[in-house]
């Protein structure tokens, strides 16, 4: 009997020890990542994972504020063109190899090498020589990034960039391990070859099941990381994510069905976290395709939409109607005065002037497939019907949707942009020089000139004024229809601490811990 009792005690002790050691967080991500290569990523759902695998020169705290990353400090010259970063001592890759300033040089050169074909390479065009390198008109070695020694990195900008420290938060600015990339090529991102410098490393990637990462003991702040393992599950459908959260399969989800919000407030109020996202949802016209090259058609379709109805009746959980491409919630936002309120009579007249009298305008509206999005675009199609437009709705998975946008295979399409707490990040989407992200291929020499003037201005007030002029000019030509700022709907296990709501809706797992 005593022996049996001892066996039970040992079993309980083993279970308790396992529970303490096996610190796992299961997260519902909004889809299947297309890549885990930080220089090839394109979507926010990939960034959610990459932020835990890598750390750039700057990084963020749990509240989304910019803090030192691999660089413990940096200085900016008086003309704001030379940024000198001082790296932490004894940085290591996860395989034990030293991580030096030269790795950042390699990373920036790889990102901007045209052979890499990085969709977001334009994020770093403020670096001297970046555009030329990316367009193959300049040698890679001419890029304004250099290592003075192992712990000193100098970045030379071609123009002042007061938002540069924030831009370095993105995966495009992460270092990648040259010794692994050169050895394995495209296969360097496989788990068996994986090397990174963040708080976690890639353990396993089971496509359409989960991505699992494990604690990196060589991370510079590993002693402050409480979680051993994080799994990211692709949960495209909000209802699927919600049900898995309720059963305890997931500890945190970033999107749940709108219809369950009221009941959640009654039963799980302390688990619900709403927060406006630094973002803009909008419609983009293919301005290179008839009849969407006609400003009258674009303006008519814009004036047919009641964005306040969409926000108040269809959404209504903290979303903010926006008539500007720069979200009204970001710092230094300035409203734009132009015709944007719903005006059915004027919309009809504009379509008539464009030749749509006896025959109606017919178009295809592309959007993402989730139910909530479908409902929004059904309503928009109905608004367009009220002005005599026949709309065919077409939905496709995220990767296919943005693939079609990048290839110009659309009439009008849903688009969205997330990230920074400044207006420039959004306004520059209309530049003819940024390639892929200007989905509708809008071109305006005057806009490009104003944007260039803004980017050459180091004084933030004067920079913002020029950005405002550029946005005002562009929006009067209706290349896009701004709709609203997203509100994130998060459900978080109340025992999971270190998760804080923030405008980026990025929540580094290095700050998580179980209570």
BELQUI-V362895 format. One line per field, one symbol per residue. burial: b if it has 16 or more other C-alpha atoms within 10 Angstrom, else e. A space follows every 50 residues. Layout:
burial->???
This chain:
burial->eeeeeeeeeeeeeeeeeeeeeeebbbbbbbbbbeebbbbbbbbbbbbbbb bbbbbbbbbbbbbbeebbbbbeebeeeeebbbbbbbbbeebbbbbeeebb bbbbbbbbbbbbbbeeebbbbbbbbbbbbbbbbbeeeeebeebbbbbeeb bbbbbbbbbbbbebbbbbbbbbbbbbbbebbeeeeeebbbbeebbbbbbb bbbbbeeeebbbbbbbbbbbeeeebbbbbbbbbbbbbbbebbebbeeebb bbbbbbeeeeeeeeeeeeeebbebbbbbbbbbbbbbbeeebbbbbbbbbb bbbbbbbbebbeeebebbbbbbbbbbbbbbebbbbbeeebebbbeebbbb bbebebeeeebebebbbbbbebebebbebbbbbbebbbbbbeebbeebbe bbebbbebbbbbbbbbbbbbbbbbbbbbbbbbbbbbbbbbbbbeeebbeb bbbbbebbeeeebbbbbbbbbbbbbbbbbbbbbbbbbbbbbbbeeeebbb bbbbbbbbbbbbbee
